[in-house]
Amino acid sequence: MSTAAAAPFWRTAGFTYLRYANTCATMVRSCLKEPYKSQVAAREGYSYKLVKWDNGTQQKAVVHESEAAAH
């Protein structure tokens, strides 16, 4: 078996694993029927807090949210 044949199909197609996983998740979400579709849409967003450190002291935290998480 050659290395090209052993490579995952998403890698052969030029995708990164993260892009492949996001594409699969989007496809699955689009196939759902109600009420599951609206339940999943409510959980779709993300948010995280970024805190920088300078010389051992914590600086001001910045919160980042996706548009879906903000609604």
N, C-alpha and C positions, 0 to 999 in steps of 0.2 A: 504494500500500500504506500503510495507516495505521500509526501507531507501535505500537498495541496488537497488530496482526497481526505486526509485525516483532519484537516482544519475544519473548525465549525463553519457551518454555512453562512452565519452572520458575518464572520471575519472574511470569508471569500467574497461576499457581496460588498465589502468595503465599510461595513458598520463597525462601530465600537460596541462593546457589550452593553454599555449604558444606553446608547441610542436604540439598539435592538430591544432591550427590555422596555424602554419607554414606548416604542412603537407597538409592541405586543400588548402592553397595558392599555394603550389608547384604543386598539382594536377590540379588546375584550369589553372595555367600558362602552364602546359604541354599539355593541351587540346586546347589551342588557335591556331588559324590558322594565317598565314601571312596576312597582315602586322602587326596584333596586337601582335603576339608573339615577334617580334623584338622590338616593341615599349615598351612592358612590360619588356623585358630583359634589355633595356637601363636604366630603373628606378630601377632595382633590388638591387643595392648596397646601402650601408649606409656609413655615416661618422659622427663622433662626435669629439668634442674637450673636453678634460679632463683638468681641471684646479684645482690644489691643493692649499689650503690655509694653511699658517703656521703662527700662532700668529697674525692673522688679516691682513697678507700681502699676496698678490697673487703671486704664484710661476709661473714658466714657463709653458705655455700651451702645451699640447701634442695632436696632431691630429691623430685620428685613422680612417682608411678607410678599407672597405672590398675590396677584389680583384676586384669585379664587379664595385665598385665605382672608382677604380683607373684607369680603362680603359676608 
